[in-house]
Amino acid sequence: MMIQEEIQELKVARKALILAHNYQPGEIQDVADIVGDSLELAVKAAEADEPVLVVCGVRFMAETAKLLSPKKTVLIPAPDAGCPLSDFLTPEMIHDARQKYPGAAVVVYVNSSAEVKAAADITCTSANAAEVVRSLAAETILFGPDANLASFVQKQVPEKRIIPLPPEGHCYVHTAFTEDQIRDAKAKGWRIVCHPECRPPVQSASDLIASTGGMVQHACDCDEWYICTEREMGYRLKKLHPDRHFHVNPDAICKDMKKTTLEDLHRSLRDGIFEVEIPDEIAVPARKAVEAMITSRRREHDRA
Ligand code: SF4
């Protein structure tokens, strides 16, 4: 029997749901029940009936799923898959910044550890960051760990002061995109979409700035795209829209996202490993920060 078939059998036997991030290798996306961005995965996982969630992605994604599904068993097949961007911000940095800027609100990107979320007031995604910041009463916002996303939000919400925490926080995959690459892609007549984790000059040179969810939403707007994000997003988009062309940078690879293999996933389902556990003293405030974002999103949708 092929490993993919064994995975499907184990999944049914364990009553598990397989979740894969958009940046996971194609063969993992192919066996997953749900493919999406980190929040989409966590929210859909919480709504699902399955008592076991297997998160194919990096650690903060599995933690977010656990925060929103505290009673479920959450497994991560590649426990050493981290996120160098999330490592830029620590709870101590947030505590220090709060002393320096009393009255400021702390917004952290979901790409952060559970400990960092626990120290924040509210979380955000790249899709709703501006909306979350606008919803807060505070005029000064401490925003981390991605300084490029902070800069994007500052442009969208000029009435507030956004302080990036730390000023050098970035994702090495997204900051590798250059203005030259954009120029070359434009010369070929392709439309450019970049993720807000790209540097501000790349954002300015692009036709559209969008989260991975936004990229899925706008995929049909034209025939030929240049996608400035992790290269596997091209696989996901092509699967959804086989009639469109999605050009990617083949070197835009997140090494941690590629740590999950079919063998890891098989072992995870077979042996029930590796279970994600978050101590209550971190889980309770971290969940509050994630739920604050979900409530703010619902309020916005109700208003729209
Ligand atoms: S692509 Fe960047 S932000 Fe996403 S998991 Fe990898 S290092 Fe972290």
py3Dmol code that shows the C-alpha trace and the ligand (Angstrom):
import py3Dmol

protein = """\
ATOM      1  CA  MET A   1       0.000   0.000   0.000  1.00  0.00           C
ATOM      2  CA  MET A   2       1.273   3.468  -0.778  1.00  0.00           C
ATOM      3  CA  ILE A   3       2.131   5.764   2.136  1.00  0.00           C
ATOM      4  CA  GLN A   4      -0.637   8.195   1.099  1.00  0.00           C
ATOM      5  CA  GLU A   5      -3.234   5.408   1.431  1.00  0.00           C
ATOM      6  CA  GLU A   6      -1.856   4.350   4.808  1.00  0.00           C
ATOM      7  CA  ILE A   7      -2.085   7.977   5.979  1.00  0.00           C
ATOM      8  CA  GLN A   8      -5.749   8.100   4.936  1.00  0.00           C
ATOM      9  CA  GLU A   9      -6.484   4.828   6.780  1.00  0.00           C
ATOM     10  CA  LEU A  10      -4.702   5.969   9.941  1.00  0.00           C
ATOM     11  CA  LYS A  11      -6.477   9.293   9.777  1.00  0.00           C
ATOM     12  CA  VAL A  12      -9.892   7.593   9.764  1.00  0.00           C
ATOM     13  CA  ALA A  13      -8.881   5.142  12.524  1.00  0.00           C
ATOM     14  CA  ARG A  14      -7.625   7.979  14.752  1.00  0.00           C
ATOM     15  CA  LYS A  15     -10.545  10.330  13.926  1.00  0.00           C
ATOM     16  CA  ALA A  16      -7.957  12.906  12.942  1.00  0.00           C
ATOM     17  CA  LEU A  17      -8.074  15.981  10.731  1.00  0.00           C
ATOM     18  CA  ILE A  18      -4.964  16.814   8.688  1.00  0.00           C
ATOM     19  CA  LEU A  19      -4.246  20.532   8.332  1.00  0.00           C
ATOM     20  CA  ALA A  20      -1.533  21.874   6.032  1.00  0.00           C
ATOM     21  CA  HIS A  21      -0.263  25.409   5.616  1.00  0.00           C
ATOM     22  CA  ASN A  22      -0.063  26.923   2.118  1.00  0.00           C
ATOM     23  CA  TYR A  23       3.772  26.699   2.288  1.00  0.00           C
ATOM     24  CA  GLN A  24       3.885  22.944   2.960  1.00  0.00           C
ATOM     25  CA  PRO A  25       5.385  20.644   0.298  1.00  0.00           C
ATOM     26  CA  GLY A  26       2.919  19.712  -2.455  1.00  0.00           C
ATOM     27  CA  GLU A  27       2.665  16.048  -1.378  1.00  0.00           C
ATOM     28  CA  ILE A  28       1.592  17.163   2.118  1.00  0.00           C
ATOM     29  CA  GLN A  29      -0.993  19.598   0.717  1.00  0.00           C
ATOM     30  CA  ASP A  30      -2.325  16.707  -1.396  1.00  0.00           C
ATOM     31  CA  VAL A  31      -3.128  14.463   1.603  1.00  0.00           C
ATOM     32  CA  ALA A  32      -4.494  17.255   3.827  1.00  0.00           C
ATOM     33  CA  ASP A  33      -8.170  17.801   4.631  1.00  0.00           C
ATOM     34  CA  ILE A  34      -7.709  21.559   4.890  1.00  0.00           C
ATOM     35  CA  VAL A  35      -5.022  23.741   3.290  1.00  0.00           C
ATOM     36  CA  GLY A  36      -4.844  27.403   4.207  1.00  0.00           C
ATOM     37  CA  ASP A  37      -3.178  30.186   6.152  1.00  0.00           C
ATOM     38  CA  SER A  38      -2.430  29.749   9.849  1.00  0.00           C
ATOM     39  CA  LEU A  39      -5.559  31.392  11.235  1.00  0.00           C
ATOM     40  CA  GLU A  40      -7.850  29.728   8.702  1.00  0.00           C
ATOM     41  CA  LEU A  41      -6.425  26.359   9.781  1.00  0.00           C
ATOM     42  CA  ALA A  42      -6.860  27.069  13.490  1.00  0.00           C
ATOM     43  CA  VAL A  43     -10.428  28.397  13.094  1.00  0.00           C
ATOM     44  CA  LYS A  44     -11.590  25.540  10.840  1.00  0.00           C
ATOM     45  CA  ALA A  45      -9.910  23.016  13.140  1.00  0.00           C
ATOM     46  CA  ALA A  46     -11.829  24.402  16.126  1.00  0.00           C
ATOM     47  CA  GLU A  47     -15.118  24.067  14.205  1.00  0.00           C
ATOM     48  CA  ALA A  48     -14.440  20.477  13.093  1.00  0.00           C
ATOM     49  CA  ASP A  49     -15.772  17.386  14.908  1.00  0.00           C
ATOM     50  CA  GLU A  50     -12.516  15.402  14.853  1.00  0.00           C
ATOM     51  CA  PRO A  51     -10.883  15.110  18.301  1.00  0.00           C
ATOM     52  CA  VAL A  52      -7.351  14.906  16.870  1.00  0.00           C
ATOM     53  CA  LEU A  53      -5.701  17.656  14.808  1.00  0.00           C
ATOM     54  CA  VAL A  54      -2.456  17.033  12.929  1.00  0.00           C
ATOM     55  CA  VAL A  55      -0.867  20.355  12.012  1.00  0.00           C
ATOM     56  CA  CYS A  56       1.583  20.217   9.114  1.00  0.00           C
ATOM     57  CA  GLY A  57       3.320  23.544   9.448  1.00  0.00           C
ATOM     58  CA  VAL A  58       5.546  25.265  11.976  1.00  0.00           C
ATOM     59  CA  ARG A  59       5.277  25.339  15.745  1.00  0.00           C
ATOM     60  CA  PHE A  60       3.354  28.601  16.236  1.00  0.00           C
ATOM     61  CA  MET A  61       0.616  27.242  13.938  1.00  0.00           C
ATOM     62  CA  ALA A  62       0.195  24.088  16.018  1.00  0.00           C
ATOM     63  CA  GLU A  63       0.155  26.242  19.160  1.00  0.00           C
ATOM     64  CA  THR A  64      -2.547  28.525  17.710  1.00  0.00           C
ATOM     65  CA  ALA A  65      -4.634  25.454  16.852  1.00  0.00           C
ATOM     66  CA  LYS A  66      -4.194  24.190  20.429  1.00  0.00           C
ATOM     67  CA  LEU A  67      -5.181  27.592  21.857  1.00  0.00           C
ATOM     68  CA  LEU A  68      -8.447  27.543  19.915  1.00  0.00           C
ATOM     69  CA  SER A  69      -9.088  23.820  20.521  1.00  0.00           C
ATOM     70  CA  PRO A  70      -7.890  23.262  24.093  1.00  0.00           C
ATOM     71  CA  LYS A  71      -9.825  20.002  24.504  1.00  0.00           C
ATOM     72  CA  LYS A  72      -8.492  18.418  21.310  1.00  0.00           C
ATOM     73  CA  THR A  73      -5.257  16.519  20.872  1.00  0.00           C
ATOM     74  CA  VAL A  74      -3.001  18.598  18.629  1.00  0.00           C
ATOM     75  CA  LEU A  75      -0.058  16.862  16.967  1.00  0.00           C
ATOM     76  CA  ILE A  76       2.832  18.363  15.038  1.00  0.00           C
ATOM     77  CA  PRO A  77       4.648  15.801  12.843  1.00  0.00           C
ATOM     78  CA  ALA A  78       7.870  17.875  12.675  1.00  0.00           C
ATOM     79  CA  PRO A  79       8.362  19.233  16.218  1.00  0.00           C
ATOM     80  CA  ASP A  80      11.564  21.089  15.334  1.00  0.00           C
ATOM     81  CA  ALA A  81       9.833  23.197  12.640  1.00  0.00           C
ATOM     82  CA  GLY A  82      10.122  26.732  13.997  1.00  0.00           C
ATOM     83  CA  CYS A  83       9.830  30.205  12.497  1.00  0.00           C
ATOM     84  CA  PRO A  84      12.881  32.502  12.517  1.00  0.00           C
ATOM     85  CA  LEU A  85      10.548  35.512  12.250  1.00  0.00           C
ATOM     86  CA  SER A  86       8.719  34.549  15.450  1.00  0.00           C
ATOM     87  CA  ASP A  87      12.083  34.172  17.240  1.00  0.00           C
ATOM     88  CA  PHE A  88      12.695  37.936  16.926  1.00  0.00           C
ATOM     89  CA  LEU A  89      10.209  38.776  19.669  1.00  0.00           C
ATOM     90  CA  THR A  90      10.264  37.693  23.324  1.00  0.00           C
ATOM     91  CA  PRO A  91       7.834  38.420  26.184  1.00  0.00           C
ATOM     92  CA  GLU A  92      10.633  40.364  27.954  1.00  0.00           C
ATOM     93  CA  MET A  93      10.863  42.766  25.010  1.00  0.00           C
ATOM     94  CA  ILE A  94       7.128  43.392  25.276  1.00  0.00           C
ATOM     95  CA  HIS A  95       7.329  44.011  29.032  1.00  0.00           C
ATOM     96  CA  ASP A  96      10.206  46.491  28.526  1.00  0.00           C
ATOM     97  CA  ALA A  97       8.392  48.299  25.705  1.00  0.00           C
ATOM     98  CA  ARG A  98       5.238  48.619  27.824  1.00  0.00           C
ATOM     99  CA  GLN A  99       7.327  50.412  30.484  1.00  0.00           C
ATOM    100  CA  LYS A 100       8.728  52.757  27.858  1.00  0.00           C
ATOM    101  CA  TYR A 101       5.381  53.482  26.176  1.00  0.00           C
ATOM    102  CA  PRO A 102       2.717  53.456  28.916  1.00  0.00           C
ATOM    103  CA  GLY A 103      -0.776  53.395  27.441  1.00  0.00           C
ATOM    104  CA  ALA A 104       0.345  51.777  24.198  1.00  0.00           C
ATOM    105  CA  ALA A 105      -1.498  48.675  22.984  1.00  0.00           C
ATOM    106  CA  VAL A 106       0.468  45.580  22.026  1.00  0.00           C
ATOM    107  CA  VAL A 107      -0.481  43.826  18.786  1.00  0.00           C
ATOM    108  CA  VAL A 108       1.381  40.682  17.797  1.00  0.00           C
ATOM    109  CA  TYR A 109       1.277  38.856  14.527  1.00  0.00           C
ATOM    110  CA  VAL A 110       0.060  35.239  14.787  1.00  0.00           C
ATOM    111  CA  ASN A 111       3.607  34.330  13.718  1.00  0.00           C
ATOM    112  CA  SER A 112       4.755  34.462  17.327  1.00  0.00           C
ATOM    113  CA  SER A 113       5.157  32.018  20.198  1.00  0.00           C
ATOM    114  CA  ALA A 114       2.380  31.295  22.705  1.00  0.00           C
ATOM    115  CA  GLU A 115       4.484  33.097  25.368  1.00  0.00           C
ATOM    116  CA  VAL A 116       4.602  36.243  23.223  1.00  0.00           C
ATOM    117  CA  LYS A 117       0.849  36.064  22.519  1.00  0.00           C
ATOM    118  CA  ALA A 118       0.287  35.761  26.259  1.00  0.00           C
ATOM    119  CA  ALA A 119       2.116  39.065  26.778  1.00  0.00           C
ATOM    120  CA  ALA A 120       0.104  40.890  24.074  1.00  0.00           C
ATOM    121  CA  ASP A 121      -3.314  42.577  24.081  1.00  0.00           C
ATOM    122  CA  ILE A 122      -4.445  41.162  20.748  1.00  0.00           C
ATOM    123  CA  THR A 123      -3.078  39.163  17.822  1.00  0.00           C
ATOM    124  CA  CYS A 124      -3.452  39.836  14.096  1.00  0.00           C
ATOM    125  CA  THR A 125      -2.817  38.146  10.774  1.00  0.00           C
ATOM    126  CA  SER A 126      -1.351  39.728   7.652  1.00  0.00           C
ATOM    127  CA  ALA A 127      -4.917  39.912   6.299  1.00  0.00           C
ATOM    128  CA  ASN A 128      -6.500  41.766   9.219  1.00  0.00           C
ATOM    129  CA  ALA A 129      -3.552  43.666  10.787  1.00  0.00           C
ATOM    130  CA  ALA A 130      -4.768  47.148   9.749  1.00  0.00           C
ATOM    131  CA  GLU A 131      -8.341  46.355  10.791  1.00  0.00           C
ATOM    132  CA  VAL A 132      -7.170  45.114  14.217  1.00  0.00           C
ATOM    133  CA  VAL A 133      -5.021  48.215  14.793  1.00  0.00           C
ATOM    134  CA  ARG A 134      -7.875  50.524  13.763  1.00  0.00           C
ATOM    135  CA  SER A 135     -10.211  48.797  16.217  1.00  0.00           C
ATOM    136  CA  LEU A 136      -8.048  49.748  19.224  1.00  0.00           C
ATOM    137  CA  ALA A 137      -8.565  52.890  21.314  1.00  0.00           C
ATOM    138  CA  ALA A 138      -4.820  53.402  21.924  1.00  0.00           C
ATOM    139  CA  GLU A 139      -3.023  55.865  19.651  1.00  0.00           C
ATOM    140  CA  THR A 140       0.368  54.219  20.034  1.00  0.00           C
ATOM    141  CA  ILE A 141       0.706  50.606  18.981  1.00  0.00           C
ATOM    142  CA  LEU A 142       3.634  48.318  19.741  1.00  0.00           C
ATOM    143  CA  PHE A 143       3.621  45.926  16.812  1.00  0.00           C
ATOM    144  CA  GLY A 144       5.755  42.807  16.370  1.00  0.00           C
ATOM    145  CA  PRO A 145       7.583  40.804  15.341  1.00  0.00           C
ATOM    146  CA  ASP A 146       7.485  41.750  11.626  1.00  0.00           C
ATOM    147  CA  ALA A 147       8.742  45.288  10.941  1.00  0.00           C
ATOM    148  CA  ASN A 148       7.696  45.169   7.268  1.00  0.00           C
ATOM    149  CA  LEU A 149       4.130  44.286   8.179  1.00  0.00           C
ATOM    150  CA  ALA A 150       4.304  47.102  10.766  1.00  0.00           C
ATOM    151  CA  SER A 151       5.324  49.518   8.016  1.00  0.00           C
ATOM    152  CA  PHE A 152       2.450  48.302   5.814  1.00  0.00           C
ATOM    153  CA  VAL A 153       0.001  48.857   8.689  1.00  0.00           C
ATOM    154  CA  GLN A 154       1.426  52.338   9.354  1.00  0.00           C
ATOM    155  CA  LYS A 155       0.575  53.298   5.752  1.00  0.00           C
ATOM    156  CA  GLN A 156      -2.961  51.952   6.106  1.00  0.00           C
ATOM    157  CA  VAL A 157      -3.553  53.561   9.498  1.00  0.00           C
ATOM    158  CA  PRO A 158      -1.676  56.904   9.416  1.00  0.00           C
ATOM    159  CA  GLU A 159      -3.670  58.315  12.327  1.00  0.00           C
ATOM    160  CA  LYS A 160      -1.867  55.998  14.769  1.00  0.00           C
ATOM    161  CA  ARG A 161       1.783  55.681  15.695  1.00  0.00           C
ATOM    162  CA  ILE A 162       3.078  52.158  15.010  1.00  0.00           C
ATOM    163  CA  ILE A 163       6.286  51.175  16.760  1.00  0.00           C
ATOM    164  CA  PRO A 164       7.879  48.011  15.346  1.00  0.00           C
ATOM    165  CA  LEU A 165       9.016  45.567  17.988  1.00  0.00           C
ATOM    166  CA  PRO A 166      11.859  44.892  17.364  1.00  0.00           C
ATOM    167  CA  PRO A 167      12.757  47.296  14.509  1.00  0.00           C
ATOM    168  CA  GLU A 168      14.730  44.561  12.718  1.00  0.00           C
ATOM    169  CA  GLY A 169      12.132  41.735  12.859  1.00  0.00           C
ATOM    170  CA  HIS A 170      11.710  40.098   9.445  1.00  0.00           C
ATOM    171  CA  CYS A 171      11.143  36.853   7.557  1.00  0.00           C
ATOM    172  CA  TYR A 172      14.230  35.869   5.550  1.00  0.00           C
ATOM    173  CA  VAL A 173      12.094  34.248   2.826  1.00  0.00           C
ATOM    174  CA  HIS A 174      10.064  37.383   2.079  1.00  0.00           C
ATOM    175  CA  THR A 175      12.839  39.952   2.488  1.00  0.00           C
ATOM    176  CA  ALA A 176      14.887  38.162  -0.207  1.00  0.00           C
ATOM    177  CA  PHE A 177      12.594  39.573  -2.937  1.00  0.00           C
ATOM    178  CA  THR A 178      14.154  42.543  -4.746  1.00  0.00           C
ATOM    179  CA  GLU A 179      12.979  45.482  -6.840  1.00  0.00           C
ATOM    180  CA  ASP A 180      14.984  44.019  -9.775  1.00  0.00           C
ATOM    181  CA  GLN A 181      12.933  40.832  -9.672  1.00  0.00           C
ATOM    182  CA  ILE A 182       9.766  42.929  -9.733  1.00  0.00           C
ATOM    183  CA  ARG A 183      11.050  44.986 -12.682  1.00  0.00           C
ATOM    184  CA  ASP A 184      11.910  41.808 -14.643  1.00  0.00           C
ATOM    185  CA  ALA A 185       8.517  40.281 -13.922  1.00  0.00           C
ATOM    186  CA  LYS A 186       6.755  43.518 -14.947  1.00  0.00           C
ATOM    187  CA  ALA A 187       8.763  43.608 -18.202  1.00  0.00           C
ATOM    188  CA  LYS A 188       7.279  40.190 -19.000  1.00  0.00           C
ATOM    189  CA  GLY A 189       3.794  41.622 -18.564  1.00  0.00           C
ATOM    190  CA  TRP A 190       3.027  39.702 -15.367  1.00  0.00           C
ATOM    191  CA  ARG A 191       0.968  41.153 -12.537  1.00  0.00           C
ATOM    192  CA  ILE A 192       2.834  41.315  -9.236  1.00  0.00           C
ATOM    193  CA  VAL A 193       1.426  40.366  -5.877  1.00  0.00           C
ATOM    194  CA  CYS A 194       3.597  40.537  -2.780  1.00  0.00           C
ATOM    195  CA  HIS A 195       3.072  39.509   0.806  1.00  0.00           C
ATOM    196  CA  PRO A 196       3.229  42.367   3.373  1.00  0.00           C
ATOM    197  CA  GLU A 197       6.263  40.647   4.937  1.00  0.00           C
ATOM    198  CA  CYS A 198       8.242  41.828   1.852  1.00  0.00           C
ATOM    199  CA  ARG A 199      10.347  44.998   2.229  1.00  0.00           C
ATOM    200  CA  PRO A 200       8.545  48.363   1.710  1.00  0.00           C
ATOM    201  CA  PRO A 201      10.245  49.122  -1.686  1.00  0.00           C
ATOM    202  CA  VAL A 202       9.042  45.734  -2.978  1.00  0.00           C
ATOM    203  CA  GLN A 203       5.577  46.481  -1.609  1.00  0.00           C
ATOM    204  CA  SER A 204       5.571  49.862  -3.395  1.00  0.00           C
ATOM    205  CA  ALA A 205       6.669  48.317  -6.706  1.00  0.00           C
ATOM    206  CA  SER A 206       3.979  45.591  -6.607  1.00  0.00           C
ATOM    207  CA  ASP A 207       0.495  45.786  -8.112  1.00  0.00           C
ATOM    208  CA  LEU A 208      -1.102  44.186  -5.074  1.00  0.00           C
ATOM    209  CA  ILE A 209      -0.093  43.522  -1.473  1.00  0.00           C
ATOM    210  CA  ALA A 210      -1.936  40.540  -0.057  1.00  0.00           C
ATOM    211  CA  SER A 211      -1.859  37.797   2.539  1.00  0.00           C
ATOM    212  CA  THR A 212      -1.857  34.229   1.227  1.00  0.00           C
ATOM    213  CA  GLY A 213      -5.633  34.203   1.724  1.00  0.00           C
ATOM    214  CA  GLY A 214      -5.827  37.424  -0.334  1.00  0.00           C
ATOM    215  CA  MET A 215      -3.749  35.796  -3.061  1.00  0.00           C
ATOM    216  CA  VAL A 216      -6.274  32.959  -3.285  1.00  0.00           C
ATOM    217  CA  GLN A 217      -9.096  35.503  -3.393  1.00  0.00           C
ATOM    218  CA  HIS A 218      -7.540  37.608  -6.199  1.00  0.00           C
ATOM    219  CA  ALA A 219      -6.058  34.744  -8.248  1.00  0.00           C
ATOM    220  CA  CYS A 220      -8.623  35.137 -11.039  1.00  0.00           C
ATOM    221  CA  ASP A 221      -8.018  38.872 -11.504  1.00  0.00           C
ATOM    222  CA  CYS A 222      -5.502  38.199 -14.295  1.00  0.00           C
ATOM    223  CA  ASP A 223      -3.911  35.317 -16.258  1.00  0.00           C
ATOM    224  CA  GLU A 224      -0.286  35.688 -15.335  1.00  0.00           C
ATOM    225  CA  TRP A 225       1.017  36.438 -11.847  1.00  0.00           C
ATOM    226  CA  TYR A 226       4.391  36.840 -10.194  1.00  0.00           C
ATOM    227  CA  ILE A 227       3.956  35.728  -6.596  1.00  0.00           C
ATOM    228  CA  CYS A 228       6.311  37.252  -4.014  1.00  0.00           C
ATOM    229  CA  THR A 229       5.968  34.770  -1.189  1.00  0.00           C
ATOM    230  CA  GLU A 230       7.097  31.230  -0.341  1.00  0.00           C
ATOM    231  CA  ARG A 231       7.264  29.214  -3.556  1.00  0.00           C
ATOM    232  CA  GLU A 232       4.760  26.498  -2.532  1.00  0.00           C
ATOM    233  CA  MET A 233       2.009  29.102  -2.681  1.00  0.00           C
ATOM    234  CA  GLY A 234       2.331  28.717  -6.460  1.00  0.00           C
ATOM    235  CA  TYR A 235       1.488  24.994  -6.113  1.00  0.00           C
ATOM    236  CA  ARG A 236      -1.592  25.822  -4.048  1.00  0.00           C
ATOM    237  CA  LEU A 237      -2.808  28.501  -6.482  1.00  0.00           C
ATOM    238  CA  LYS A 238      -2.193  26.336  -9.549  1.00  0.00           C
ATOM    239  CA  LYS A 239      -4.214  23.519  -7.978  1.00  0.00           C
ATOM    240  CA  LEU A 240      -7.104  25.904  -7.348  1.00  0.00           C
ATOM    241  CA  HIS A 241      -6.842  27.635 -10.743  1.00  0.00           C
ATOM    242  CA  PRO A 242      -5.187  25.336 -13.318  1.00  0.00           C
ATOM    243  CA  ASP A 243      -6.012  27.778 -16.152  1.00  0.00           C
ATOM    244  CA  ARG A 244      -3.893  30.628 -14.668  1.00  0.00           C
ATOM    245  CA  HIS A 245      -0.123  31.048 -14.482  1.00  0.00           C
ATOM    246  CA  PHE A 246       1.626  31.656 -11.187  1.00  0.00           C
ATOM    247  CA  HIS A 247       5.339  32.388 -11.442  1.00  0.00           C
ATOM    248  CA  VAL A 248       7.380  32.004  -8.270  1.00  0.00           C
ATOM    249  CA  ASN A 249      10.968  32.455  -7.183  1.00  0.00           C
ATOM    250  CA  PRO A 250      12.226  28.841  -6.931  1.00  0.00           C
ATOM    251  CA  ASP A 251      14.699  29.946  -4.235  1.00  0.00           C
ATOM    252  CA  ALA A 252      11.993  31.384  -1.973  1.00  0.00           C
ATOM    253  CA  ILE A 253      11.968  28.400   0.348  1.00  0.00           C
ATOM    254  CA  CYS A 254      11.098  28.343   4.038  1.00  0.00           C
ATOM    255  CA  LYS A 255      13.353  25.594   5.363  1.00  0.00           C
ATOM    256  CA  ASP A 256      11.195  24.970   8.420  1.00  0.00           C
ATOM    257  CA  MET A 257       8.061  24.542   6.305  1.00  0.00           C
ATOM    258  CA  LYS A 258       9.856  21.820   4.374  1.00  0.00           C
ATOM    259  CA  LYS A 259      10.707  19.773   7.475  1.00  0.00           C
ATOM    260  CA  THR A 260       7.414  17.839   7.377  1.00  0.00           C
ATOM    261  CA  THR A 261       7.607  14.703   5.229  1.00  0.00           C
ATOM    262  CA  LEU A 262       4.976  12.094   4.422  1.00  0.00           C
ATOM    263  CA  GLU A 263       6.935   9.702   6.669  1.00  0.00           C
ATOM    264  CA  ASP A 264       6.709  12.198   9.569  1.00  0.00           C
ATOM    265  CA  LEU A 265       2.971  12.585   9.031  1.00  0.00           C
ATOM    266  CA  HIS A 266       2.517   8.800   8.903  1.00  0.00           C
ATOM    267  CA  ARG A 267       4.504   8.352  12.141  1.00  0.00           C
ATOM    268  CA  SER A 268       2.574  11.166  13.815  1.00  0.00           C
ATOM    269  CA  LEU A 269      -0.772   9.496  13.063  1.00  0.00           C
ATOM    270  CA  ARG A 270       0.482   5.997  13.880  1.00  0.00           C
ATOM    271  CA  ASP A 271       2.173   6.841  17.209  1.00  0.00           C
ATOM    272  CA  GLY A 272       0.173   9.902  18.304  1.00  0.00           C
ATOM    273  CA  ILE A 273       3.250  12.147  18.334  1.00  0.00           C
ATOM    274  CA  PHE A 274       4.301  14.926  18.883  1.00  0.00           C
ATOM    275  CA  GLU A 275       1.625  16.359  21.121  1.00  0.00           C
ATOM    276  CA  VAL A 276       1.469  20.127  21.627  1.00  0.00           C
ATOM    277  CA  GLU A 277       0.867  21.181  25.207  1.00  0.00           C
ATOM    278  CA  ILE A 278       0.745  24.724  26.545  1.00  0.00           C
ATOM    279  CA  PRO A 279       0.726  25.364  30.306  1.00  0.00           C
ATOM    280  CA  ASP A 280      -2.393  27.142  31.550  1.00  0.00           C
ATOM    281  CA  GLU A 281      -0.544  30.233  32.762  1.00  0.00           C
ATOM    282  CA  ILE A 282       0.476  30.858  29.136  1.00  0.00           C
ATOM    283  CA  ALA A 283      -2.520  29.326  27.351  1.00  0.00           C
ATOM    284  CA  VAL A 284      -5.172  31.400  29.164  1.00  0.00           C
ATOM    285  CA  PRO A 285      -3.776  34.901  28.336  1.00  0.00           C
ATOM    286  CA  ALA A 286      -2.585  33.774  24.873  1.00  0.00           C
ATOM    287  CA  ARG A 287      -6.075  32.472  24.039  1.00  0.00           C
ATOM    288  CA  LYS A 288      -7.531  35.775  25.200  1.00  0.00           C
ATOM    289  CA  ALA A 289      -5.303  37.653  22.727  1.00  0.00           C
ATOM    290  CA  VAL A 290      -6.280  35.353  19.832  1.00  0.00           C
ATOM    291  CA  GLU A 291      -9.969  35.473  20.745  1.00  0.00           C
ATOM    292  CA  ALA A 292      -9.826  39.283  20.936  1.00  0.00           C
ATOM    293  CA  MET A 293      -8.787  39.271  17.278  1.00  0.00           C
ATOM    294  CA  ILE A 294     -11.558  36.856  16.300  1.00  0.00           C
ATOM    295  CA  THR A 295     -14.153  38.974  18.124  1.00  0.00           C
ATOM    296  CA  SER A 296     -12.838  42.143  16.446  1.00  0.00           C
ATOM    297  CA  ARG A 297     -13.066  40.392  13.055  1.00  0.00           C
ATOM    298  CA  ARG A 298     -16.664  39.314  13.712  1.00  0.00           C
ATOM    299  CA  ARG A 299     -17.597  42.859  14.742  1.00  0.00           C
ATOM    300  CA  GLU A 300     -16.113  44.242  11.491  1.00  0.00           C
ATOM    301  CA  HIS A 301     -18.004  41.675   9.404  1.00  0.00           C
ATOM    302  CA  ASP A 302     -21.266  42.443  11.193  1.00  0.00           C
ATOM    303  CA  ARG A 303     -20.723  46.144  10.486  1.00  0.00           C
ATOM    304  CA  ALA A 304     -19.932  45.530   6.788  1.00  0.00           C
TER     305      ALA A 304
END
"""
ligand_1 = """\
8
SF4
S 7.963 31.765 5.626
Fe 8.908 33.198 7.086
S 7.249 33.797 8.460
Fe 6.588 31.915 7.390
S 7.187 30.243 8.746
Fe 8.873 30.550 7.289
S 10.267 31.959 8.332
Fe 8.323 32.047 9.437
"""
view = py3Dmol.view(width=600, height=400)
view.addModel(protein, "pdb")
view.setStyle({"model": 0}, {"cartoon": {"style": "trace"}})
view.addModel(ligand_1, "xyz")
view.setStyle({"model": 1}, {"stick": {}})
view.zoomTo()
view.show()
